[in-house]
Amino acid sequence: MWLHRRISFINIAGLSIGMAAAVLIMLWVQNELTFDAYHKDADNIYFINNTLQITKSEEWVWENSPYLLGDFAQKQNPAVINYTRLQPLGYRPMNIHYHGQLTSEKKCAYVDGQWFNFFHYDFVDGTPGSFLKDPFSLIVTESTAKRYFGNREAVGQILKIDTVNYQVQAVVKDNPANSSFQYDFLIPLAAKLANPQEKKQTNDWGEYDYITFLKIQPGANLKKVAASLDQIVKKNKNPDGGGSTASLVPLKSMHFETGLQNSSIEHGNRTMVKIFSLLAILLVLTACINYVNLSTARASLRSKEVSMRKIVGAARWQLFSQFMSESLLLSVFALAFAVLIVQLCLPWFNSVTDKNFIVPFASVNTWLILIGTLLICFVVNGIYPAVLLSSFKPLNIFRGKNVLNLKDAGLRRGLVVLQFTITVVLIIGTMVIYRQLRYMEKIDLGYDKSRVFEITVPWSTLTFDFKKSAATMSTIKDQLQQQSAISDVAISNTEAFYNDQSMSSGNFDWTGRPKDFKPSFCVLNVDGDFPKLMHLKLVEGHWFGPAKADRHNVVLNETAIKQLNIPKPVIGQPFRFQGDTGMVIGIAKDFHFRSLHDKISPMIITNHSDWASCLYIKAAPGRTQAAIDATKGVWTKFVAEQPFEFNFLDEGYNNLYSAEQKSSLLLSIFAVIAIVVSAMGLLGLVTFAAEKRVKEIGIRKVLGASVQNIVALLSADFLKMVLIASLIAFPIAWWASNKWLQDFAYKISLSWWIFLLAAFVALFIALVTISMQAIKAAVSNPVDSLRNE
């Protein structure tokens, strides 16, 4: 290794980079595949999904259940051992007062008394028992305790939530990255039920507000248990509440649950797990191919060494062991450097994946990943070179016969083709994802989100008296409109206009509606200024007039018009919404109010802004910060007990595609790694070719061949390999890209130039790599190559 430092460096560097990338990927994959599996009885824990059939072709899937369902299930079904409930508070952050500071916490949840009998927590201080004794107790994570109390003891400290004092009764370690329950604050459910109004609402069978987990007897028939849940709901639910069908989802599968209408729990993408698992294998394979190519490239240099060893008595199995040992030693060196690279890149990797990975060498999973990567490299690296090098026949070597046959050369060329096939596929994949992201950034959404931010006034300030709340909102709006830095203000019921997931069904009627046709709509309640602020467009009709002139009327989007089959002319047709009868006064041009993953659905826009608590504010050009400051000043006058928070629409919209943005960045990095490693492998094969044809090159130079002729001679075969690799990569990349794009309702088309550009990039990289060695061989002195040995 020391005598051939350049070759050793290429081998170790290529392997280290490939192994480090694979280890990072497998850390993420292992984390995704083991979500929630660390709990003691994870195999017997299930949560209840409820499916509501809205129409023949539409259904809603909820992760929530009625509060009383778990209790009834345990009493009436012997297969149900126990139950527990969770209510995350992501939709309503907790406002915490401590030492004169007001903060808003979003990672909070109510849990009942059985929570800690289901799920594992490491208690640093305090116990679950002390937490459950007093309803107004808190459990906080270790990082949260440090954030609030520094190095002081957290247990016994008082935090004021809204107007109620809560005492910290326990501190737990932060949950691992593969936990679905990433909550900084846990509150006893009894605290919520201490409010008589909340308790009354909670006991209503029509309220689906809680995620319910059941512990089921091993071997129980899950379909029968789910059927019994249906019977319980049907027996106790109000007759007009509609029907639902329950299903049981294993705790270990919860992370990959799809089809939910809404979810408060982080979910993963099983397809991306498969893609990145394959990518890890391909990166390791690409790195290992380098070792094979470079080892066989040096075979002619080691042929006499092998022959001398055989002559003095070495058996083939001893030579095979020697070369396998070399492979193992080099792989161990590479793994050591790979671990160093992983440690250096881990902070960046954590920021990209939004996880908190560590590489604890006391962890069995860490060692499984490291040893698994080492074994793959050792075996793939060692087998073929060891077999080849140990097979040389001494007499053939000393007679001057070629030690390498055509079959060996064909295999090496095939390996290079495989490397560049992987590289071209990754280049195309990176370009497709990038173009789709750019498409989503540039697409006309049907509204203008620039310089618009949103604030939500809490109902504790507005109260549930709609007349009073409407007056308060109107007053706040008037004061905001008086600020010179603010150009427009409007009121709406949705907190995220770019991702409005609200749906309503069964309370609509219009002329010609079949009795069994009850489609679901997204309902947008706005005031008369909202369409102007958002630059919404009309196809026909008009927007809402002043002074509530159109209080009972509605505007429908184009999709709603197509699906409802309202008689023409549509404008002026009667329309009933939740008992309020008016007419259709306008048809809005379709706009994207959800992610581009989803098709635009029917929307009803009403003038019921007195049901709304959100203010949309458009800053004057160049005065965004002044608009924020002015809004904060108005906020403190009306909502002093709440921290001021705002959300920009363009930032919120971009966050809808954070998973795709992360995938794009990771794929780009790994594509660069594949390119670098593949270039190293190509360099090894060019080195071998130049070495094999050194006398031929010398003779050609003596006969007058130029440097360009020699470079073309050495480059032609390798460029053909890259071209063949590109042709193989095209259909693979086309299939994979189409598969990925199927997840988007609105997407780019796969243009031919993407594939040609990827092939050109691969050819250019190959040409640069080849030329470095080819020029070196072409300018060498032919006298040195033609000298007798």
C-alpha positions in Angstrom: 0.0 0.0 0.0 2.9 2.4 0.8 4.8 1.6 -2.3 1.7 2.2 -4.5 0.4 5.2 -2.6 -1.5 6.7 -5.5 -3.5 3.5 -6.1 -4.0 3.0 -2.4 -5.3 6.6 -2.0 -7.8 6.2 -4.8 -9.0 2.9 -3.4 -9.3 4.1 0.2 -10.8 7.5 -0.7 -13.4 6.0 -3.1 -14.4 3.3 -0.6 -14.5 5.8 2.3 -16.7 8.2 0.5 -19.0 5.5 -0.7 -19.2 3.8 2.7 -19.8 7.1 4.5 -22.7 8.0 2.2 -24.1 4.5 2.6 -23.8 4.6 6.4 -25.6 8.0 6.5 -28.4 6.7 4.3 -28.8 3.6 6.3 -29.0 5.6 9.6 -32.0 7.3 8.1 -33.5 4.1 6.6 -33.0 2.2 9.9 -34.6 5.1 11.8 -37.7 5.1 9.4 -38.1 1.4 9.5 -38.0 1.2 13.3 -40.4 4.0 14.2 -42.1 3.3 17.5 -40.7 -0.3 17.6 -38.7 0.3 20.8 -41.8 0.2 23.1 -42.1 -2.9 25.2 -45.4 -4.2 23.8 -45.2 -2.6 20.3 -46.3 -5.8 18.6 -49.6 -5.8 20.4 -50.4 -2.1 20.3 -52.8 -0.7 17.6 -54.5 2.6 17.0 -58.0 3.1 15.7 -58.6 4.6 12.2 -62.1 5.6 11.3 -63.3 5.7 7.7 -66.4 7.8 6.8 -68.0 7.1 3.4 -69.0 10.5 2.1 -70.1 9.5 -1.4 -69.7 6.4 -3.5 -66.4 7.6 -4.7 -65.2 9.7 -1.7 -64.2 8.7 1.8 -62.5 10.4 4.7 -60.1 8.6 6.9 -59.6 10.0 10.4 -57.0 9.0 13.0 -59.2 10.3 15.8 -62.0 8.5 17.7 -64.7 9.3 20.2 -63.4 9.7 23.8 -65.5 6.9 25.2 -64.7 4.3 22.6 -61.6 2.8 24.3 -63.5 2.3 27.6 -66.4 0.6 26.0 -64.1 -1.6 23.9 -62.2 -2.9 26.9 -65.4 -3.7 28.8 -67.2 -5.4 25.9 -64.4 -7.2 24.1 -62.1 -9.6 26.0 -59.5 -9.3 23.3 -58.9 -5.6 24.3 -56.5 -5.7 27.3 -56.1 -2.0 27.8 -56.5 1.4 26.1 -55.0 4.9 26.2 -55.8 8.2 24.6 -53.7 11.1 23.1 -54.8 14.6 22.1 -52.0 16.6 20.4 -52.3 20.4 20.7 -50.5 21.3 17.5 -53.6 23.1 16.2 -53.7 25.3 19.4 -50.3 26.2 20.8 -49.9 26.6 24.6 -49.0 30.0 25.8 -46.6 29.8 28.8 -45.9 32.6 31.2 -42.6 32.2 33.2 -40.6 35.0 34.9 -42.3 37.7 32.9 -41.7 35.9 29.6 -44.4 34.8 27.3 -43.7 31.9 24.9 -45.7 29.7 22.6 -45.2 25.9 22.6 -46.6 23.7 19.8 -45.2 20.3 20.8 -47.7 19.6 23.5 -50.3 16.9 24.2 -52.9 15.7 26.6 -52.5 12.0 27.7 -54.6 9.9 30.0 -53.6 7.8 33.0 -52.6 4.7 31.0 -50.2 6.4 28.7 -47.0 5.3 30.5 -48.2 1.7 30.7 -48.2 1.7 26.9 -45.2 3.7 25.9 -41.6 3.8 27.1 -40.1 7.0 28.6 -36.8 7.4 30.4 -37.5 9.4 33.6 -34.6 11.7 34.6 -36.5 13.0 37.6 -40.0 12.4 39.1 -42.4 9.6 38.4 -45.6 9.0 36.3 -47.5 8.5 39.6 -46.7 12.1 40.8 -47.7 13.4 37.4 -51.1 11.7 37.5 -52.0 12.6 41.1 -52.7 16.2 40.3 -54.6 17.2 37.0 -52.6 20.4 36.8 -49.2 18.7 36.4 -46.6 18.7 33.6 -44.0 16.4 32.3 -41.3 18.1 30.3 -38.4 16.8 28.2 -34.8 17.2 29.3 -34.1 19.8 26.6 -37.2 21.8 27.5 -36.3 21.8 31.2 -32.9 23.2 30.3 -34.4 25.8 28.0 -36.7 27.1 30.8 -34.8 26.4 34.0 -31.2 26.2 33.0 -29.2 24.0 35.5 -31.9 24.4 38.2 -34.0 21.5 39.3 -37.2 21.5 37.1 -39.4 19.4 39.3 -41.6 21.6 41.5 -41.3 24.6 39.2 -44.5 26.4 38.3 -45.4 27.4 34.7 -48.5 29.4 33.9 -50.4 28.1 30.9 -52.9 30.7 29.8 -54.5 31.6 33.2 -53.8 28.3 35.1 -50.7 27.4 37.1 -49.2 24.0 36.3 -46.5 22.3 38.3 -43.6 20.3 36.7 -43.8 16.8 38.3 -41.3 14.9 36.1 -38.6 15.3 33.5 -38.0 12.7 30.8 -35.3 12.2 28.2 -36.0 13.6 24.8 -37.7 10.8 22.7 -35.5 9.2 20.1 -35.6 10.3 16.5 -37.7 7.2 15.6 -40.6 8.1 17.9 -43.9 9.5 16.6 -44.5 11.2 19.9 -42.2 14.2 19.8 -43.8 16.3 22.6 -42.0 18.7 24.8 -44.9 19.0 27.3 -47.3 16.2 28.4 -50.4 17.3 30.4 -52.9 15.0 32.2 -56.2 14.7 30.2 -57.9 15.3 33.6 -56.8 18.9 33.4 -58.9 19.4 30.2 -61.9 17.5 31.7 -61.9 19.7 34.8 -63.8 22.2 32.6 -67.5 21.0 32.7 -68.2 22.3 29.2 -65.1 20.4 27.8 -66.2 17.2 29.7 -69.7 17.5 28.2 -68.4 17.9 24.7 -65.9 15.0 25.2 -68.6 12.6 26.1 -70.4 13.2 22.9 -70.1 10.2 20.6 -70.1 12.5 17.6 -66.9 14.2 18.6 -63.8 12.5 17.1 -61.1 14.3 19.0 -58.7 11.6 20.4 -56.2 9.2 19.0 -57.0 6.0 20.8 -54.5 3.1 21.2 -55.6 -0.4 22.2 -53.5 -3.2 23.6 -54.8 -6.4 22.0 -54.4 -10.0 23.0 -51.7 -11.7 20.9 -53.4 -13.8 18.2 -56.7 -12.0 18.4 -58.8 -11.6 15.3 -58.3 -7.9 14.4 -61.2 -7.8 12.0 -63.6 -9.0 14.7 -62.2 -6.5 17.1 -62.7 -3.7 14.5 -66.2 -4.9 13.8 -67.1 -4.8 17.5 -65.8 -1.2 17.6 -68.2 -0.3 14.7 -71.1 -1.8 16.7 -70.2 0.2 19.8 -70.2 3.4 17.8 -73.5 2.7 16.0 -75.2 1.8 19.2 -74.1 4.9 21.1 -73.8 7.6 18.4 -76.5 10.1 17.7 -78.7 9.0 14.8 -77.9 12.0 12.6 -74.1 11.6 13.2 -73.4 9.5 10.1 -71.7 6.1 10.0 -68.0 5.2 10.3 -66.0 2.0 9.9 -63.1 1.3 12.3 -59.9 -0.4 11.4 -56.9 -1.3 13.6 -53.4 -0.1 12.5 -50.3 -1.6 14.1 -48.2 0.8 16.1 -45.2 -0.1 14.0 -47.1 0.8 10.8 -48.4 4.1 12.1 -45.4 6.0 10.7 -46.2 4.9 7.1 -50.0 5.3 7.4 -51.4 7.0 4.2 -54.8 8.3 3.1 -55.5 10.3 6.3 -57.5 13.4 5.7 -55.5 15.2 8.4 -52.8 14.0 10.9 -51.1 15.5 13.9 -48.3 12.9 13.8 -45.3 12.8 11.6 -45.6 10.3 8.7 -42.9 8.8 6.4 -42.8 7.8 2.8 -42.2 4.0 2.3 -41.3 4.6 -1.4 -38.5 7.0 -0.4 -37.2 4.4 2.1 -37.0 1.8 -0.7 -35.3 4.3 -3.0 -32.7 5.4 -0.5 -32.0 1.8 0.6 -31.3 0.9 -3.0 -29.2 4.0 -3.4 -27.0 3.0 -0.4 -26.4 -0.4 -1.9 -25.6 1.2 -5.3 -23.1 3.7 -3.8 -21.3 1.0 -2.0 -21.3 -1.2 -5.1 -19.9 1.7 -7.2 -17.1 2.3 -4.7 -16.3 -1.4 -4.6 -16.1 -1.6 -8.4 -13.1 0.8 -8.2 -11.2 -1.6 -6.0 -11.9 -4.5 -8.4 -10.8 -2.4 -11.5 -7.7 -1.0 -9.8 -6.7 -4.5 -8.5 -7.1 -6.1 -11.9 -5.3 -3.1 -13.5 -2.3 -4.0 -11.3 -2.6 -7.7 -12.0 0.2 -7.7 -14.6 2.5 -6.0 -12.1 1.8 -8.6 -9.5 1.9 -11.6 -11.8 5.6 -12.4 -11.3 5.2 -12.0 -7.5 2.4 -14.5 -7.5 4.4 -16.9 -9.7 7.4 -16.7 -7.5 5.2 -17.4 -4.4 3.8 -20.5 -6.2 7.3 -21.7 -7.2 8.5 -21.6 -3.6 5.5 -23.6 -2.5 2.5 -21.3 -1.9 -0.9 -23.1 -2.5 -3.7 -21.4 -4.3 -5.8 -21.2 -1.2 -2.9 -19.4 0.6 -2.7 -16.9 -2.2 -6.5 -16.5 -2.2 -6.4 -15.8 1.6 -3.6 -13.3 1.1 -5.6 -11.2 -1.4 -8.7 -11.5 0.7 -6.8 -10.3 3.7 -5.5 -7.3 1.7 -9.1 -6.6 0.8 -10.2 -6.8 4.4 -7.4 -4.6 5.6 -8.1 -1.9 3.0 -11.8 -2.1 3.8 -11.1 -1.7 7.5 -9.0 1.4 6.7 -11.7 2.8 4.5 -14.4 2.1 7.2 -12.3 4.0 9.8 -12.1 7.0 7.5 -15.8 6.6 6.6 -16.8 6.8 10.3 -14.7 10.0 10.6 -16.5 11.5 7.6 -19.9 10.5 9.0 -19.1 12.2 12.3 -18.0 15.4 10.5 -21.1 15.4 8.2 -23.6 14.4 10.9 -24.6 18.0 11.9 -25.3 18.8 8.2 -27.1 15.5 7.7 -29.3 16.2 10.8 -30.2 19.7 9.5 -31.1 18.3 6.1 -33.2 15.4 7.4 -34.6 17.4 10.4 -33.6 14.6 12.7 -31.2 14.3 15.6 -29.0 11.3 14.7 -26.0 10.4 16.7 -23.6 7.5 16.1 -23.5 5.8 19.5 -20.9 3.0 19.4 -22.7 1.3 22.2 -25.7 0.8 20.0 -26.3 -2.6 18.4 -28.0 -1.0 15.4 -24.9 1.2 14.7 -22.6 -1.8 14.7 -25.0 -3.7 12.5 -24.9 -0.9 9.9 -21.0 -0.5 10.2 -20.3 -4.2 10.1 -22.8 -4.9 7.4 -21.2 -2.2 5.2 -17.7 -3.6 6.0 -18.7 -7.1 5.0 -20.3 -6.1 1.8 -17.2 -4.1 0.8 -14.9 -6.9 1.9 -16.7 -9.6 -0.1 -17.4 -7.6 -3.2 -13.9 -6.1 -3.2 -12.0 -9.3 -2.5 -13.6 -12.3 -4.3 -12.9 -11.6 -8.0 -9.4 -10.0 -7.6 -8.4 -12.8 -5.2 -9.6 -15.5 -7.6 -8.0 -13.8 -10.6 -4.6 -13.2 -8.9 -4.3 -16.6 -7.3 -5.1 -18.3 -10.7 -1.9 -17.3 -12.5 0.3 -20.1 -13.9 4.0 -19.4 -13.3 5.2 -21.0 -16.6 2.9 -18.9 -18.6 4.1 -15.8 -16.9 7.8 -16.5 -17.5 7.1 -17.5 -21.1 5.7 -14.0 -21.6 2.1 -15.0 -22.2 -0.7 -12.5 -21.3 -1.9 -13.1 -17.8 -5.3 -11.6 -18.5 -7.8 -12.9 -20.9 -10.6 -11.3 -22.9 -13.2 -12.4 -20.4 -11.5 -10.5 -17.6 -11.4 -7.3 -19.8 -15.1 -7.7 -20.6 -16.0 -7.9 -17.0 -14.1 -4.8 -16.1 -15.8 -2.9 -19.0 -19.2 -4.2 -17.7 -18.4 -2.9 -14.3 -17.6 0.6 -15.7 -20.9 0.5 -17.7 -22.7 -0.4 -14.5 -21.0 2.5 -12.6 -22.0 5.0 -15.2 -25.5 3.6 -15.6 -26.0 4.3 -11.9 -24.4 7.8 -12.3 -26.6 8.8 -15.3 -29.8 7.6 -13.5 -28.9 9.7 -10.5 -28.1 12.7 -12.6 -31.5 12.4 -14.4 -33.3 11.9 -11.1 -31.7 15.0 -9.6 -32.7 17.1 -12.7 -36.3 15.8 -12.6 -36.8 16.6 -8.9 -35.1 20.0 -9.4 -37.4 20.8 -12.4 -40.5 19.7 -10.5 -39.5 21.9 -7.5 -38.9 24.8 -9.9 -42.3 24.2 -11.6 -44.0 24.3 -8.2 -42.3 27.6 -7.3 -43.1 29.2 -10.7 -46.6 27.8 -11.4 -49.5 30.3 -11.4 -51.4 29.3 -8.3 -54.3 31.6 -9.1 -53.5 34.0 -6.4 -50.7 36.3 -5.3 -48.9 35.3 -2.1 -46.0 37.9 -2.3 -45.6 40.1 0.8 -48.7 38.5 2.4 -48.5 37.2 6.0 -51.2 35.9 8.3 -52.0 36.3 12.0 -54.6 34.3 14.0 -56.5 36.0 16.8 -57.2 33.4 19.6 -60.8 32.6 20.5 -60.0 33.4 24.1 -59.8 37.0 22.9 -62.7 36.9 20.5 -65.1 34.7 22.6 -67.7 32.5 20.9 -70.3 35.3 20.7 -70.0 35.7 16.9 -71.4 39.3 16.9 -68.8 40.4 19.5 -66.0 38.5 17.8 -66.9 40.0 14.4 -66.8 43.5 16.0 -63.4 42.8 17.5 -62.0 41.6 14.3 -63.4 44.6 12.4 -61.8 46.9 14.9 -58.4 45.2 14.6 -58.7 45.3 10.8 -59.5 49.0 10.8 -56.5 49.8 13.0 -54.2 47.7 10.7 -55.5 49.5 7.6 -54.5 52.8 9.1 -50.8 51.8 9.1 -48.9 53.3 6.2 -46.7 50.2 5.8 -49.7 48.0 5.2 -51.4 48.1 1.8 -54.3 45.7 2.3 -56.0 43.7 5.1 -58.7 41.0 4.9 -60.4 38.5 7.1 -60.7 34.7 6.6 -61.5 31.5 8.4 -58.4 29.6 7.3 -55.0 29.8 8.9 -53.1 28.5 5.9 -54.7 29.6 2.7 -52.1 27.7 0.7 -53.0 24.4 2.4 -56.7 24.5 3.4 -57.5 20.9 4.5 -61.0 21.7 5.8 -63.8 19.7 4.3 -67.6 19.8 4.8 -70.3 17.5 3.5 -74.1 17.0 3.8 -75.2 20.6 4.5 -75.5 21.9 1.0 -78.4 21.9 -1.5 -79.0 23.3 -4.9 -81.5 23.0 -7.8 -81.2 19.6 -9.5 -79.2 17.9 -6.7 -79.9 14.1 -6.5 -80.9 13.1 -3.0 -78.0 10.6 -2.6 -75.4 13.1 -3.9 -73.6 14.7 -0.9 -70.2 15.7 -2.1 -67.7 17.4 0.2 -66.5 21.0 -0.2 -63.8 23.1 1.1 -65.5 26.1 2.6 -63.7 29.5 2.6 -65.3 32.2 4.7 -64.0 35.7 3.8 -64.8 39.3 3.9 -65.3 41.5 0.8 -61.6 42.6 0.8 -60.1 39.1 0.6 -60.4 38.5 -3.1 -58.8 41.8 -3.9 -55.9 41.2 -1.4 -55.2 37.7 -2.8 -55.8 38.7 -6.5 -58.4 36.0 -7.0 -60.0 36.0 -10.4 -63.6 35.7 -11.5 -64.8 33.8 -14.6 -68.3 35.1 -14.3 -70.5 37.2 -11.9 -69.2 39.4 -9.1 -67.6 39.2 -5.7 -69.3 40.1 -2.4 -70.7 43.7 -2.2 -70.2 46.1 0.7 -72.1 46.1 4.0 -73.0 42.4 3.9 -75.1 42.9 0.8 -74.3 39.3 -0.1 -74.3 37.8 3.4 -76.3 34.8 2.3 -74.8 34.4 -1.2 -71.9 32.2 -2.4 -69.2 32.1 -5.0 -68.2 28.6 -6.4 -65.0 27.7 -8.1 -64.8 26.2 -11.6 -64.3 22.6 -10.2 -67.5 22.9 -8.1 -69.5 24.1 -11.1 -68.3 21.1 -13.2 -69.1 18.5 -10.5 -72.5 19.9 -9.2 -74.3 20.1 -12.6 -76.1 23.2 -11.6 -78.6 24.3 -14.3 -77.4 27.2 -16.5 -77.2 30.1 -16.2 -75.4 29.3 -13.0 -75.4 32.9 -11.8 -78.6 33.5 -9.8 -79.3 29.9 -9.1 -80.4 29.3 -5.5 -77.9 27.6 -3.1 -78.4 26.5 0.5 -75.4 26.3 2.8 -75.9 25.0 6.4 -79.5 26.3 6.5 -78.6 29.7 5.0 -80.4 30.1 1.6 -78.9 32.5 -0.9 -77.8 32.3 -4.5 -74.7 31.8 -6.6 -73.3 35.3 -7.5 -70.0 34.4 -9.0 -67.7 31.7 -10.5 -64.1 31.9 -9.3 -61.3 30.8 -11.5 -59.7 27.7 -10.0 -56.8 28.3 -7.7 -54.5 26.0 -5.8 -55.5 26.1 -2.1 -53.6 22.8 -1.4 -50.4 21.1 -2.3 -49.8 20.3 -6.0 -49.9 16.7 -4.9 -53.7 17.1 -4.8 -56.2 18.0 -7.5 -58.2 21.1 -7.0 -61.4 20.2 -5.3 -64.8 21.9 -5.1 -64.8 25.1 -3.1 -67.5 27.3 -1.7 -66.6 30.9 -0.8 -69.0 32.7 1.5 -69.2 36.1 3.1 -69.4 34.7 6.6 -66.3 36.5 7.9 -67.9 36.8 11.4 -67.0 33.1 11.8 -63.3 33.9 11.1 -60.4 34.6 13.3 -57.5 35.1 10.8 -56.2 38.3 9.4 -54.3 38.4 6.1 -52.0 41.4 5.7 -50.2 42.6 2.6 -47.2 44.8 3.2 -46.5 47.8 1.0 -43.7 47.3 -1.5 -40.3 47.5 0.2 -41.9 47.9 3.7 -42.3 44.3 4.9 -40.5 44.7 8.2 -42.3 47.9 8.9 -45.6 46.2 8.3 -44.7 43.4 10.7 -43.7 45.9 13.4 -46.9 47.8 12.9 -49.0 44.6 13.1 -47.2 43.7 16.3 -48.1 47.1 17.8 -51.8 46.6 17.0 -51.6 43.0 18.3 -50.4 44.0 21.7 -53.3 46.4 22.2 -55.9 43.6 21.7 -54.1 40.3 22.5 -51.6 41.2 25.2 -51.8 37.8 26.8 -50.6 35.9 23.7 -47.2 36.0 22.0 -47.2 37.7 18.6 -46.7 35.2 15.8 -47.1 35.5 12.0 -46.7 33.3 9.0 -45.7 34.4 5.5 -47.7 32.6 2.8 -44.8 32.1 0.4 -42.7 30.4 3.2 -45.7 28.2 4.2 -46.3 27.2 0.6 -42.6 26.3 0.2 -42.7 24.2 3.4 -45.4 22.0 1.8 -42.6 20.5 -0.3 -39.9 20.3 2.3 -39.7 16.5 1.9 -39.1 16.9 -1.9 -36.5 19.7 -1.2 -34.6 17.4 1.2 -34.7 14.5 -1.2 -33.5 16.7 -4.0 -30.5 18.0 -2.0 -29.6 14.5 -0.8 -29.9 13.0 -4.2 -27.8 15.8 -5.7 -25.0 15.1 -3.1 -25.1 11.4 -3.7 -25.1 11.9 -7.5 -21.9 14.0 -7.1 -20.4 11.2 -4.9 -21.4 8.6 -7.6 -19.8 10.8 -10.3 -16.5 11.2 -8.3 -16.3 7.5 -7.4 -17.1 6.4 -11.0 -14.5 8.8 -12.3 -12.0 7.2 -10.0 -13.0 3.8 -11.4 -12.6 5.0 -14.9 -9.2 6.4 -14.1 -8.2 2.9 -12.9 -9.3 1.3 -16.1 -7.5 3.9 -18.2 -4.4 3.3 -16.2 -4.6 -0.4 -16.9 -5.2 0.2 -20.7 -2.3 2.6 -21.0 -0.1 0.1 -19.1 -1.2 -2.8 -21.3 -0.6 -0.8 -24.5 2.5 1.0 -23.5 4.7 -0.6 -26.3 1.9 -0.1 -28.9 1.8 3.6 -27.9 5.6 3.9 -28.2 5.6 2.3 -31.7 2.8 4.6 -32.9 4.6 7.7 -31.6 7.8 6.5 -33.4 5.7 6.1 -36.6 4.4 9.7 -36.3 1.2 9.5 -34.2 0.3 12.8 -32.5 -0.8 13.3 -28.9 -4.4 13.8 -30.2 -4.2 10.5 -32.0 -3.0 8.7 -28.9 -5.7 10.3 -26.7 -8.4 9.4 -29.3 -7.0 5.8 -29.4 -7.3 5.4 -25.6 -10.6 7.3 -25.2 -12.7 5.7 -27.9 -13.5 2.5 -26.1 -14.2 4.2 -22.8 -16.5 6.8 -24.3 -18.4 3.9 -25.9 -18.9 2.4 -22.5 -20.3 5.6 -21.1 -22.6 5.9 -24.2 -23.8 2.4 -23.6 -24.4 3.1 -19.9 -26.4 6.2 -20.9 -28.6 4.2 -23.2 -29.2 1.6 -20.5 -29.9 4.3 -17.9 -32.5 6.2 -20.0 -35.4 3.7 -19.7 -34.6 3.0 -16.0 -34.6 6.7 -15.2 -37.7 7.3 -17.3 -39.6 4.6 -15.4 -38.4 5.8 -12.0 -39.1 9.5 -12.7 -42.6 8.7 -13.9 -43.2 6.7 -10.8 -42.1 9.6 -8.6 -44.1 12.2 -10.5 -47.3 10.1 -10.2 -47.5 11.5 -6.6 -48.2 14.9 -8.1 -51.6 16.0 -9.6 -49.7 18.8 -11.4 -46.3 18.0 -12.7 -43.7 18.5 -15.4 -43.4 16.4 -18.6 -40.3 14.4 -19.1 -38.5 16.2 -21.9 -35.9 14.4 -24.1 -33.3 17.0 -23.5 -33.1 16.0 -19.8 -31.8 12.6 -20.8 -29.4 13.9 -23.4 -28.0 16.5 -21.0 -27.4 13.8 -18.4 -25.6 11.7 -21.0 -23.5 14.7 -22.0 -22.5 15.4 -18.4 -21.4 11.8 -18.0 -19.5 11.8 -21.3 -17.8 15.1 -20.4 -16.7 13.8 -17.0 -15.5 10.6 -18.5 -13.6 12.5 -21.2 -11.9 14.7 -18.7 -10.9 11.7 -16.5 -9.6 9.7 -19.5 -7.7 12.6 -21.0 -5.7 13.1 -17.8 -4.1 9.6 -18.1 -4.2 9.5 -21.9 -2.2 12.7 -22.3 0.3 11.5 -19.7 0.8 8.3 -21.8 0.9 10.2 -25.1 3.7 12.6 -24.0 5.9 9.9 -22.4 9.2 9.1 -24.1 8.7 6.1 -26.5 12.3 5.1 -25.9 11.4 4.2 -22.2 8.4 2.0 -23.4 10.4 0.2 -26.1 13.5 -0.6 -24.1 14.1 -4.3 -23.5 13.0 -5.6 -20.1 
